[in-house]
Amino acid sequence: MTEKRLIVNADDFGMSRGITDAVVLAHRYGFLTSASLMVNMPAAEYAVTRLATAPRLGVGVHLNICAGKPILPAHEVPSLVGPDGKFHSPAVMIRKLWTWRASPREIQAEFCAQIRWMKDRGLAPTHADSHHHMHLYPAAVGPFIRALAGQQIRCARAPQSSVWPRPRTVGGPHEGSLLRRLSVQAYRASLQLVAFRTLRMPASRISFLSRDRHDLAALGEQWKLAFANLPLGTFELACHPGLFERGFSELDRIRHQREEELHWLTDKAWRDALDQSGIRLITYCELCDESVAQHVAREVHALQ
């Protein structure tokens, strides 16, 4: 691979109107290239209408089994919902996915229903990922792969995540003890190289160390450092731009990060950092081109 390529993807498109408007602004006036739509969220229909103003924005599906209500009737996915008919919280769902107490059949059915929701509105998802990375947990891996195959989605977010410049500590950007970090890193590499081998993915997702993710001033500078140190290959930067929305943002734990990320995505200094590193911005549509996809496997091995 002789160039650097980057997909800049906004998660949570459709979660609220403020987030939806921020995604469109970051694309029209910044360097955001892609977004992942949460079809079961309150502003999903609004997000579909806003796409008329952003015809070049790549739009995938942000599969969601841990927030809001399912697309399917609750009685069809009983292992995924509580008595109120809403999905279990992320913490509860993670435990259920690790212990196989969430039905793979129900997960696949809900994933397919969410993808069909997009297709019924004339949208062909460019890729798939999931809210809080739920598709990476054991009980959801098979349903994710089968749902994408059945719905003809060829691209997905990479399970692997990497830090640039390379940290001195081993175990990647993951948190916890050395053993935990190494275990998570190995598990995600096996997903990418084995379980998800039929899907087309970036070589890795740009990530950041915990201390930087929790310090907005540091995080903004880490974006620039990552651009400056990005190696040759195809990568994704996942982000969460947003605007304040009364009635939603007051309870949003990453409200301030969303506002800062919108600023970075539309600020000339961050775009200059991209350009100075010679990074070409792409979408998942371009990743799926045969001329690009044939290199991805070699890029993944190069990161090991």
N, C-alpha and C positions, 0 to 999 in steps of 0.2 A: 504494500500500500504506500503510495507516494504523496498522499495529502492527508490533511486533518479535516474531519467532517464532524459536525455537531448538530444534533437535534435538540432544540430548546423547547421542552414540553411543559405546559401548565396543567397540573392536576386540578381536580375539583370544579371544572367547568360545569356550570349549571347548579352548583350547590346553593348559591344565592345570586341575586341580581348584581350586588356589588362585585362579587368575584367574577361573574360573567362579563360585566362591563370592563373590568380590569384586564381580563384575558384579551378581549378585542382591542383595547387600547395598546397593550403591550405588543400585539402583533402589528397593528397598523402604524404605530409610531416608534416601535422598538425592534428588537431582534428575536422575539418569540416566533417560532415556526410551527408549533404544534400544540394541541390541547387534548385532554381526555375528558369525555363527557360523562357525568354522573346522571343516569337517566331517571333514577327514582327520587331525585331531589326536587325541592319546590320550584327552582328556576330552570328546570330542564327544558320545558317548552319555550321559555323566553330565550334560552341559549340557542335553540334551533332557529328562531326568528333572527337573532343577531348575526348568524352566519352569513346572511345576505350581504353584510357590510365587510366581510372578511373572506372573499372567495378563495384566497390562496392559503388559508390556514388549514393545516392537516388536522383532522379530527378523528380520534380513536375513542374507545370505550373504557371508562374507568369503572370496572366491574366492582360491585359494592355489595357486601353481605354483612356489614357491621354498622350501618347508620341508616335511619329512616325505615320505611316499609318496603317490602319486596314488591316487584312487579307482579309476580304470581299471587294468587290468593293465599293468605297465611296458612290455611289448612292444607295446602299442597306442599309447604316447606316447613313442617312443624319443628324440625330439629334446628332450624335457623332463627326462629323467632321466640319471643317471650309471650306471656299472657296478653300483652297489649297489642300483639300483632306486628310489633316492630322487631327489626333485627337485634340480636344480642349486641352488647357493647363490644368494642374491640378486644378488651381484656378477656371477656367471657368467651368470645368467638375463637380467640387464639387457643385457649385451653381446650375447647371442643375440637378444634382442627388437629391439635397435637395428639389428642387421645381418641380420635376417630368417632367422637360422639356427634359430629355433624355429618349428616348423610351425604355421601358423594353424589348419589342420584339426585337429591334435592339441590345441591350446589350446582351441578351441571344444568339442571332444568332452569334454575334462576339465572345463571349466566346466559344461557341461550335466550331467555325471555328478554333480558336487558339488551342483548345485541339486536334481537328482532325489533325492539322498540325503536332503535335508531333506524333500522332498515325501513320500517313502516313509515317513517317520516322522510324518506328519500336520501338518507345518509348511509354511505358505505364506510364502515370504520377502517381507518388506515392501520390500526394496531390495537392491541389490548394491554392493559395493565390492571391494577386493582387498588382499591382504597386500603391504606395501611398494609399493602403488600400481602393481602390475605391469600392470594393464589400461590404463594411460595410455601405455605404450611402443608404438611403431609396429606391431609384428607382432601385438600383442594387442588393439588397438582394434577391428578388425572382428570378431574372434571374440567379444569381450565384447558388442558390440551385437547380434550374431546370436544368441548364447546367451540373452540376456535376452528378445529378441523371441520366440524359440522356446519359452521357458519361461514366458512371460506375466508377466515382471517389469517394471513400468513405471517404477520409481524407482531412482535411482543417486546415489552421492556426486558432488558437484560437482568437476570437475577444477580449477577456480579456487580459489586460496587467498588470503586477505587478512589484513592486520594492522590492528587497531584499538587505540589511536588510530593514525592514519596516520603512518608513519615519514617522516622528512625525506628519506631516500634513496629513489630510484626502483628499480623492479624487484621490488616485493613482498617476500615473506619468503624468497625463494630465495637460495641461497648461490653464491659465486663472484664473478667479475668482473662489471662492469656489463653487458657484452655478453651474458654467460651469463644473468644474471638477467632481462634484457629478453627474451631468446630463449625462456626457459622460460615466462615470463609470457605471451608472445604465443602460444606453442604450446598452452598449457593453455586460453587464451581461445578459440582456434580449435576445440579439441576440444569445449568447452562449447557454443559458438554454432553449430557446423556438424556435426561428427561425431556428437555426442550430442544433437542437437536434438530427436529423437523421444522422449527420456527426460525424466522430470520430476525436477528436481534443485533443491536450494537454490541461492540466488544465488551463494553462495560458502561455502567452509569457513574457519572461523576458524583462523588460523595465527599463528606467533610468529617473531620474528627469531632467528637462530642463537644469538646470545649469551644470549638468554633461555631457549631450549630446553635449553641445557646448564648452566643454573644453577637448581636446583629452587626456591630461595627467590625468585628473580626470576620464575620461571615462575608460581608461585602468585599473585603480585601481578599478573602480566600477565593471568591469567584474569579477575581483578576489573576491571582496566582495560578489557579487551575488553568485558565486560558493560556497563560504564558508558558506553562510547563506541560501542556497536553501533548502526548506523543502522536505519531502518525496513526491513523485509523478512524473508526467511526464510534462515536460516543453519544451519550444523552445526558443533558442537564435537566433534571426534574425540578420544577419550581412551583410556587403557590401564590401568584400575584392576587391582590384583592383591594377593593375600596370599601370604606366604612359603609355599613348599611344598618340603620337603626332597627333594632329587633332581632338582629342576627349577630352582629360583630361584638356586642357586649359580652357574649358567652363564647366567643371564638378564641381559643387559647393561643392561636398564632396570628391574631389580628395584626399586631405591629409588624411581624415578619412579612405578612402579605403586602402591607403598604410599602415597606422598604424594598421588597423585591420588585414591585411595580416601578419604583423609582430607578432601580438599577437597570431594569430591562429597557427603559426608555431614556437613559442617560448616556450622553455621548462618551463619557469616560470609559464606561464598561464596553460600549461598542468599539471604541478605539482599541481596547485591550484585545478584543477578538481579532480585529483586522491586523493588528501588529503581529499577532501570532500566526497569521495566514490561515485562519480557520474558515472553512466553507460551511455555511448554514444549510441544512437540508431538512426534509420531512421524512416520515416513515414511508411515504410513497416512493421516494427515491431509494431508500434502503432496499425496497422490494425489487428494484430493477436487477435483472440478472447480472448486469455488468458490475454492480456493487456487491451483491450478495455473495458472489464466489470468493471474495476476500475475507469475509467475516470470520470463518472458522480459523484461518491462519492468525488473525488478529487476536482471537481469544487465547490461543495457545501461546502467543507472544507475551501475554500478560501474566502467565503462570509463573 
